[in-house]
Amino acid sequence: MKISDIFKSRNVDQSAQSLKSRENAPRPEEQVEQASRSGQDSVSISPLARQLAQVKRIVAEDDLARSDRVAELREQVQAGTYEVSSLDVAKSVVSFARDSEFEGA
């Protein structure tokens, strides 16, 4: 037996189990009907929705921090007080050259 055949049979078994669990689970309409009969409201948020909300929050925080930094640098440039570290520039040039060398090889 090939290794790929083992994975195929596992995927088929998993798909069959998943299908059975979906068939046995109450449909969303039934869940709503049951909740309305019992007088209870319920909300469920999927793990994916939670992750998306977290990503959205992180991106918003990053955008705010970035815009603050850009405004600060803009003020320094306009005031003529912006100073560039020659050491930082040299490190960036060397790093870029090293990375470009590996990409071209």
N, C-alpha and C positions, 0 to 999 in steps of 0.2 A: 504494500500500500504506500502511496506517495504521501508526503507530508501535506501537500496542498489538498489532498482528498480529506484528510483529517479536519482541516480548517473549514472546508466546505460543509462537511457533515455537522460540525459544531454550529456553523452559521445557520443551517437549516433548522437544527433543533432550537436554537435561540429564537429564530424567527417564528417558529411554531408556538413556542411558549409565550412569546410576546403577543401573538395574535390571540391566543386563548385568553390571556389576561385582559386584553382589550375587550374581547367579546363578553367576558364575565363582569366587567366593570360597568357600573350604571352609567347610562348616557348623561351628558350634561343637562339635557332637558329633564330627565328623571330626577337628577340631583336638585335642580331648581324647584321642581314640583314638590319634592320631599321637604325642602327647606321652607317653602311657602306654607305648606300644611302645618309644619311644626312652629311656624312663627319666628323662625331664626334666619338671619342673614349670614352668609358666609362668603369669604373671599379667600382665594388661594393664589399666591404668586409663585410662579415657577422659578426654579433656580436660575434659569437663563435670564429671566426678567430682573432678578436681584443682581446678577452679574452686570447686566447692561446698565442698571441704575448706578452701580458702583463705578463703572468705567466712565459714565457720563459725569459723575461728581469729580472724579480724578482729573478728567480733561478740563472741566471748568476751573478747578483750582490751579491747574498748570497754566491755563490761558491767562488767568488773573495775575499770577506770579510773573509770567513772561511779559505781560503788558506793563506791569510796574517797573520791571528791569529796563525795558525799552524806553519808557518815559524818563527814567533816571539817566540813562546813557544819552538820550537826546538833549536833556538839559545840560549835561556836562559838555557835550560837543558844542552846543550853542554858546555856552559861557566860556569856552576855550580852556576848560579845566580837565578835559578828558586826557588821560595818560595811558599809553599802551606799554605793557611790560615787554621788553625785548626778549626776556627769558621765555615768557609764555608764547610769543610769536615763534621763536626758534624751536620750542618743543612741538608746536603745532606743525611747522614745516617739516621737521624730521619725521613726525608721526605720519603725516600725509605721504611723504616720500616712501616710507617703509610700507605702508598699506598699499600704495600704488604699485610698488615693486612686486608684492605677492600676487596682486591681481593680474599683472602682466605676465607672470611666469607660467 
